[in-house]
Amino acid sequence: MTPTPPTSTDDLYHELALTLLPGIGPQLTRQLMSYGSSAKNVFALPPGKLRRIPGVGEATLKILTGPARGQAQAQAEASLRKAEKEGVAILFYTSKQFPARLKLIPDAPVLLYYQGPANLNAPKTVAIVGTRQATDYGREQTEALVRGLVPHNPLVISGLAYGIDILAHRAALQEGLATVGVMATGLDIVYPAAHRKTAEKMRETGGLLTEFAFGTQPDRYNFPQRNRIIAGLADGTVVVEAAAKGGALITAELALSYDRDVLAIPGNVSSAASAGCNALIKNNKAALYAEPADLEQLLNWDAALYQTGKFQPTPCYSPDDFTGEEFALVGVLAAAPGRELHIDELAWRAQQPIHTVAALLLALEFSGVVRALPGKKFGLI
């Protein structure tokens, strides 16, 4: 479903204000939400109850009840007006329109700003990343890679940066594929500015996405944060060209940590632009990509096998199919090593009472989503 521009609802106003408080990161936001049930309730909690929430010390209490609170609320009101005016969807992590794949990573953002018609929960998604100093070989391989994706009509994701990123976006536009650029700035600041025209085309047929508030400048610390969203949105990440060090390798490592597939296009052993790709393949961190069939087989996208039903895509759980509490458990299990956890650990990570978790797990077992394992462990099917 394509996100719709937000309206100034009470819930969204408080959710946005909560994320704009200084020093209240994603993990603490989820902790506060687990105790307050809603952002509005969090702001209504008295100091005594706030103090009893794990992670809330005197400094945090001062932020939640002091002048910073009013400043965040004023900024939230202004941001909502700007979002409505410009057709920007503001998606809190409890929203059904929030990307389901992204909810499954442990360090997911809690709020996104999105502009564009592309479906962030498309059936097939792929990230294409690489060096900012792309060679002619990198350009040729990027264009060939995107052409090979056309039969599957996936959402193509990249970072709008110089080099391979912008080549991937432009190739997707050329081939009529939806493409989303994940930004390290606010949606109102296109960086680099040289890519503004491409970004405008993407707003019309694909989309622009960021976790950063309006007005956020391209601080260098924002780019590694941006990379985790690229990796978390994609079923698989393809590294076209990468030097021995760089942001593309960070994205690949993040994808691996999320148990997502990584592919790399090999290059000449003497080419510095392909040193990172060759190392990923050599160290068994990435599958070799030479033709579309390599990606199709790794991600179970092979058309013929799809038709026979022999292979099915890796399940991407949708929040529409669960209650909020159930989906929280699914997300925790999906991010766990081996996609399984002891019930006590699961309850702690989900911030839910053990008796509630036990009842939810029973319901999820009956639904065929989880299975009980020896030693009071549970895993996703």
N, C-alpha and C positions, 0 to 999 in steps of 0.2 A: 504494500500500500504506500502511495506517495504521501509524505508528510504534508500537513496543511499548516499554513502560517498560524502562529499562536494568537490567542486572544488573551486579554488581561484577566485571566481567571485568578481567583484567590490562591489556588494551589500552585499554579505556575509562578506567580509572583513570589511566594514564600520559598519555593524550590530554588528559583534563580537567586534570590537574596542569600540563601544559605550557602550556595557555591561561591558567592562573591565576598564572603567574610574572609579576611586575611588569616592565614594559618589554619584554616579548616579544610584539609585536603580530602580526597575521595574516601579514604579509609575511615576517617573520623565522621565524615558526612553519613556514610552507611551505618556507622555505629549509632549516631544520633537518631537516624531514621528508624533503626530497629527498636529503639526505646520510645520514640515519640509517635511512631506509626505514620506521621505525615510531617512535612516541613513546617506547616502552620502550627502543629502541636509542639514541635521543638521550640519554636519561638515563644510559646505560651508556658513552657515549663518553668517553675520557680527555681531560684538558685539552689535551694536544698536538694531538689530532685536532679538537677543538672550535675551537681557535685558527685552524685552516686553513680553516674555513667562512667564506665571505664574509659580512660583516655582524656577525661575532662578535668584539668587542673585549674588552679586559680587564674593562670594566664588565659586559658580558653574560656573560662567563665566570664572574664572581663570582656573578651571579644564578643561573646554571645549576648551580653547584657549592657555593654557600654556604648560609647559613641560610634564605634565601628559598626554596630548593628544598624543604626540609623543611616549611616553612609551607604552600607550595602543595600538597604531597602530603597534608598533614593536612586542608586545606580540601577537596581533591578527594574524600578518603574520606568526609568529613562530607556533602558535596554528593551523592555517590552514594547514601548512606543516605537522605537527604531525598527525592531523586528517586524512589527505589524506593517509599518510603512514600506519596508523593503521586501516583504514576502519571505522572511526568514523563519524557519521552524526551530523552536527551542525545545529540545528533547531531554527530559530528565530520565534517569536510568529506570524509573518505575513505569515510564510510558511504554505502551504497546508498540509504538513506532520506533523506539530505540533499537539500534541494530542488534539482533539476537546473537549473532556470532561474537560481537564485542562484549556482550554481557558475560560470556563464558571465560574471559581471561581474568586472572586474579588482580591485575592492576588497571582495570578498565576505568575510564573517566566516568563521572556521575552525570555530566551534562554536556550536550553537544549543540552547536549552532549549525543549521543546515539550510542550504539554499539550492534548489534544483528539483527537477521532476524524477530523477532516477530513484529506483527502489533500493534502499540500503539493505533490504533483506531479499535481494535477488536470489533465485535458486542456485546460480553459479557466480562466484566472484574470484578474481585473480589479481594479485598485486604484481606490478612490474617496476623494478627499481634498478638503480645502477649509478655509475660515476657521473659527476657533473662535467667531466672532461671526456665526453663521448667521442669515439673515433668514427670514421666512415663505416668500419666493420660493425660497431655498436649500433649505428643508425640502421644499417641493412638488416641486422638481426632483430632489432626491435620491430621494424615494419613487417618483417616476415613472420615473427611471432604473433603479432596482432592479427595479421591476415589469417593465420592458422586457427585463431580463436573464433572467427566469425560464425562457423556452423553451430557453435554452442551459445552464442549471444550472451556472454557473461558481462558482468559489471567489471570494468577495468579500473583499478585503483592505483594511484601513485601520489607523489608529493609535490607536484607542480614546480619542481626545482629545475635548474639548468641540466642539460645532458639527457640521460636516458629517461628521466621522469617526464619531461615535457615532450620528448619524442614519442613516448608511449601514449600520452594524452592526445597528441595530434594525430597519431596513427589511428587511434580508436575513433576519433571524430571523422577521419577520412573514410573509415570502414563502416560508419554508421552504428558503432557500439557506444553504449552509455559509459561514460567515464567520470569518476569522482576524484577531485583533488583534495587531499588532506593537508590543511594549512597549518603553519607554525605561527600564525598571526590571527588577529580578528578578521572576520569575514569582510570588513570594510577596508582592509589593507592587503592588496595583492602584492606578494613578494615572490620572485623579483618583479618589478614593475614592467619589465620587458614582456612578461607573459600575460599582460592584462587582456589583450584581445582574445587569446586562447581561453582564458578564464571566463570571459563573457560568453563565449560559445558554449562552454561547459555548463554555465548556469542555465542555459536554455534547453539543453538536451541531456545533461548528466547532472553534475552537482559540485558544490564546494562545501567542505565540512571542516569544522574546527572545534576544539574544546575551549578555545581562548575567547575571552570577552571582546566585544567591540572596542576598537582602539588599541588592541595589543600589538606592539611592534615586534619585528623579527629578532628577538633575543636569541643568542646562540644556544641557550639552555632549552629553548622550546622545541628544537628540532629532534633531539632524541625522544622527547615525549610524543611528538607527532608520529615518529616512526612506529611506536607501539600500536597506534591506532591503525596504521596501514597494515601491519602484520595481523592485527586482531580481526580486521574486517574481511580478510581474504581466506578462501579455502586453501590456497597455495600461493607462494611467493616465488617469482622468477627473477633471478639476478642476471642481467644481461652482460654488463661490464662492471667491474669493480676493482679498484686498486687494492693493495695489501691492507690498507686501512681506510675507513670511511663509513658514511651513514648507511650505505646499502648493506654492508656487512652487519651493522647493528640491527637493521631490520630483519635480516636473515636469522641472526641469533635469537632475536625476540620471537620470530615465527616458530623456531625450533622449540623454544621454551614453552610455547603454547600448544605444542604437539600438532603443529600445522606443517604441511609438506613444503619443502624448499627445493627448487631446481635452479641450476646454473648453466649458462651457456659457456662452453669452454672456448678458450682463445689461444693464440700463439703463446708458447711458453716464454718467449722473450718479450712479450708485450706487457708493460707495466699496467695497462688498462684492464688486463684480464687476470692479473695475479691473484686477486681476491676470489674470482670465480673458480680458477684452477685449484686454489687451495681448498675451497669448500668441497669440491668434488673429490680431491685427493684424500681429504680427512673424513670422507663419508658423511659430511654434513648436508650435502645437497645431491640430488639425483642429476645426472647429466641430461640436459635438454638439447636435442639435435633436430627434432621434428615434432609436429603436433601430437603424434601418437604417444610420445614420452609423457607429456602432461596429461593427456586423456586417460592413460592407463594408471598413472599415479593417483589421480584425483577421481578415478572411476567415471570419467567423462566419455569413455569410448562409446561412440554412437551405436555401433552394432551390438555391443554387449548390453547397452541400455535397453535396446529394443527386445532382446531375448529375455531380459529380466535377470540375467546371470549376476550382474553387479547392480548394486543400488548405491546412490551417493551417501556419504557419511551423514548421519542424521544431524540436522541443524534444528535444535529445539526452539520452538516458538513460544513466547510468553502467552500467546493467545490460547494455548492448549493447557495452561496450568493456572492455579491460583498464584498469587504473589509469593506466598511462603513456599509452595512446591517448587516454583521456578528458581528461588534462591538456593534450594538444595541441589537442584540439577546443575546450576552454575558452579557451585562449590565442587561437586563431584567431577564435572567436566574439566576443571582446572587442576585437579589433584593428580599426583603421579599415579599412572596406571588407571586413572578414572575411578578410584575406589578409596574409601576411608573408613576408619573405625567410627561407630556411631557417636562416641563422645567427641572426637575430633570434628566430625561433621557438624554437630550441634554448636560447638565453640566457634567454628569458622562462619557458620550461618547466623550466629548470634540469636539462636532460638532455644527455648527450653527443651530439655531432653525428652520429656513426655510428648511435646508437640512434634518433635522430629520423628519419634517412633511411630506416631499415628500417620504422619505424612508419608513416611517410607513404606508403610503398609499399603497405603492407597497407591503409591507409585509402583509398588510391586504388582498389584492387581492390574494396573494399567500397562504393564510390560515395559516400564521405563528403567527400573532398577532391579537388581537381584541381590538376595541375601547371600553373604559369604561366611565361611567359618570365622570364628573369633569376633562375632558382632561387627563385622565389616559389611559395607554395602558398596556396590559398584553399578555404573551405568551399563545398560545392555547395548 
